[in-house]
Amino acid sequence: MSKNIFITRKIPDIGIKMLINKGYSVDINPKDEVLSQKQIIKYLKKKNYDAVLSLLTDKIDSKVYDSAPSVKLYANYATGFDNLDLNEAKKRGIIITNAPGDLTSEAVAEHTIALMFALAARIVEADEFVRQKKYKGWEPMNFIGEDILGKTLGLIGAGRIGERVAFYSKGLGLKIVYYDVNRNEKIEKEYGAIYCNTVDEILKQSDVISLHVPLLDSTRHLINEERLKMMKPTSFLINTSRGPIVDEIALEKALRIKVISGAGLDVFEFEPKITKGLLKLQNIILTPHIASASVEARNQMAEVAAQNVIDFFENGKPKNQVN
Ligand code: NAD
């Protein structure tokens, strides 16, 4: 029997084609914009959908589940899945999947490294300086930055993405220390990473802190005012994981009064809103949640999400079930 699938916003064609080729009936939100929860519910009430391919910008909780009792699978087009209420889904026998992949980890790791170099070499500030026609000739003391070689990288979270960041960091001559609730033997053996027992130990000794944990109750505001004060005044904080892992109001203050030297954020606590004051600071680089936005990664995410839908219908066992 044909299956009805709703996709909350257009994703790369490769995933959509996989579903259509299986003979499923696929409806896609016709507007290329985020749907509010009310709009999602309105769409889901139009038909008896069997599965939804959701995005990280969709807030999916009991209200959505109850409005569409025929939907038995929410396949998220993202590595993270904090936009869905897993417990409420489980209570209703609904399956949730995410869409991790080696190419997503690669894209996010490369973006992390790009932020690290952009901070150290002050690329964005310098670009702005030239555009404002302030460049009058070479100066001995203009935009003095930092070298990366020999510095210490503190990884918080050493799963798929953290591991890939460790791979590049080793190649770039950084010393690596890390904290994770689970040890990662690969990065210890292959990249010489040293395990620390606490987040605090990492913060005190690192020149660059990079966050790669999922958003959970245990990681919300993992970096708060107190912990920012533990970091070296010369250090950088990079967050390409999820916004609420950092207390953004505390970060704005820490950057303004130079508790730390700089920050690179791809994700924001109240996104798409940005905490007041951050935009005025020179010592922060902001990217609009694009760390996985490479052609390769986004195509793979579409394939993984679609394959989860197909596996769910064909054998009831999608590879990336998370609840
Ligand atoms: P992963 O599950 O492979 O790794 C996460 C690691 O965090 C695991 O090793 C886990 O043990 C560890 N962890 C969990 N709770 C912890 C805690 N309280 N303290 C310390 N460590 C803890 O996930 P991943 O693929 O590496 O992705 C990490 C996160 O990156 C995702 O959850 C997602 O939110 C985010 N992400 C962001 C983008 C982006 O576009 N910016 C893209 C992909 C993923």
Residues whose N, C-alpha, C, O or C-beta is under 5 A from the ligand:
A	BS01	NAD	T79 G80 V108 G157 A158 G159 R160 I161 G162 Y179 D180 V181 N182 H212 V213 P214 L215 S218 T219 T240 S241 R242 D266 H289 I290 A291 S292
